Amino acid sequence: MTPITRKEIYLSTAVSGSELPAGMDPVTREEHFLAELIAKIAGIADPTQEQVTTAVNAYLEEHGVAFNTSEEITEVLEG
């Protein structure tokens, strides 16, 4: 479905994870909030290696899985 209104363009951008078209600077308060939401969603899609490592280590610790090094994890995963 092709977005028609400005609000639909902002919502479509948030859902698709794409960037707002050129010239779509927020005008209304609602558009400012939607633009902030789009920016936050974009940041979620690209975690840093440190964030991934922290999340994996927390999961492993929480579930009682013990590895000494990341090399051991790689060795287990790759066989």
N, C-alpha and C positions, 0 to 999 in steps of 0.2 A: 504494500500500500504506500502510495506517495504522500508525504506530509504536505499539507497545504498552508495552514496557519503558522505563524511564528512559534506559537506554543507547541504545535505538532513537530516543527523542525527541531526545537530543543529536546523534546521527549524522544524523538526518533534518534537523535544524535546520542543521547544517553543510553538508549537501548542497544544501538549498534556499536558503540564504543569508538565511533569515528570522531572527527573534529567538526566543529561548527563551520558552515560555509563562510567564506570571506564576506565581511560586511554585516555579520549577524551579531553585532555588539548588543549586549543587553540594554533594553530601554526601560522596561517596567521592573518593579520590585520582584515580581514572580520570575522574570527572565534572569535577574541577577542570582536568585536562589538556584534556578535550574543550571545556570552557567557554573556556579560553584559545585553543584552536584556532579556535573559532567567532568570537571577538573578532578574531583576526588575519585570518581570511578576510573578515570584514566590512570591515576596513580596506583590503584589497586591491581591493575592488570600487569604491572611490571615491578614485582618485588625485587629487592636487591638480593644478592647472594647471601649477605649477612642475615636478612630477614628469613630467607628460606632455611638456612642452616639453623637459626634459632628456633624456628617452628618445628623442624624435623627433630632436633634434639629434645625439645619439650615434649613432643609426642612420644618419642622413644622412652624417655624417662618416665612419663606418666603411665605408659603401658608395660613397664618393666623389661624393656628390651635393652640389653647392654652390649655396646660395642666400644672398643677403646679408641679407635680412630676412624676417620672417614674412609681411609683406604680399606679397612675391614668391611665396611658397609658396601663399598664398591665391589670388593671381592665376592661377597655373598650374593649381591644382585647380579653380577656378571657370570658367576659360576666359576 
